[in-house]
Amino acid sequence: MKEESQIEEMRAAVRGDRERAEQARQRSTENVLALIDVPAVEDQAGPQPEPRRGLLSRLLGRSLP
């Protein structure tokens, strides 16, 4: 009987370890996704610089593609 209760305690401990590991993985995934989303928002926040134009296009007053 004693061995059976020890086995059940070990199984419960393993289940608890698995649950904690899954929670840690979930938190880690959420943290990574939050870090990925931040730069995308920052890139859109600032004004876009005007593309550089060459000497000829500045002299002629038009943009070349």
N, C-alpha and C positions, 0 to 999 in steps of 0.2 A: 504494500500500500504506500509506503513512504517513497519508493522509487517512482511510482505513478504521479504522486503529487509534485515531486521534483521535476519530472518531465513536463508536467503541465505548467509549472512556474517558468521553466526554460522556454517553452513555446510562447507563453505570454510575453516574456522578455524579448524574444525575437520579433513578435508582432509589434511590440512597442518601438523597437529599433527601426523596423521597416516604416512605421507610421512617421516617426521623427525624420527619417531620411527622406521620405516623400515630401514632407512639409518643407524641409531644407531645400530640396530641389525646386519646389514651387516658388519659394522666396527668391532663390537664385535666378530663376527664369524671369520673374517679375522685375528684379533689379536690372538684369541685362536688357530687357525690353524697354525699361524706363531710360536707360542710358542711350539706347539706339534712337529713341524718339526725340530726345533733347536737341541734338545737333540739327535735325531736320527743321525744327521750329526756329532755331537761331539763324539758320541760313536764310529763311524767308523774311526775317525781321528787318534787316538793313536794306538801304537802297542799293540797287545794282549800279556799279560803275559803268560809265559810258565806254564803249569799246574804243581803243586807240585808232586814230586815223593816220594814214601816211601823209607825207608832205604834199604829194600831188593832189590828193583828195581835199586837203585843207586849202590849197591854193585855188582849186577849181570850185570849192564850196559845195561839194557833194560827197555822199558816202559811197564807197565802193564795197561790194559784198565780200 
